[in-house]
Amino acid sequence: MPDDVYQLAQANYQLGQEAFERGRYADAVQAFEQALEQEHSLALDGELKLWLVNALTAVDRREEAIELCGKLAQHPDFGVRKQSKHLLYIIKAPKLQAKEEWLTKIPDLAELQDADEKPWQKVPTKPRPIKPPPPPLPLSEVNTEDSGFGWVALIGSVLLLGGLWWLS
């Protein structure tokens, strides 16, 4: 029976994590609180409460989050204590005031007059006609004279190798 209760707590913990990651913070708080009501291990207890602190902060229940963080500072697990101190520091930090000119306003596309039109959907365009490649030049127009670069490169290589051999 204890395994079933532990698995139920683990399932609620995972549901809470998924809800939190999707931005459904109130659902996450509910799932984490249900998981905490179940019997669970000490390691799961610490992780659950840390996630709950984050979720409580996200739903603007800062006082409860601060209180829970204070309790986690005496948790038997060192990692949980350390993380709770970091979270407490972040939660207690004053909120910065952003100036209006620093913010970018994003219009709500759902409130457009023509709800049937969805400007964020790509409108199919006609494919461009493919240009045929240009015809090859006749050989009479191609410059086939030797520029002498090959000889210069060969002499330079011989001089370089000779200098290295002489220095060794």
Beta strands, then each sheet from edge to edge (+ up, - down):
end
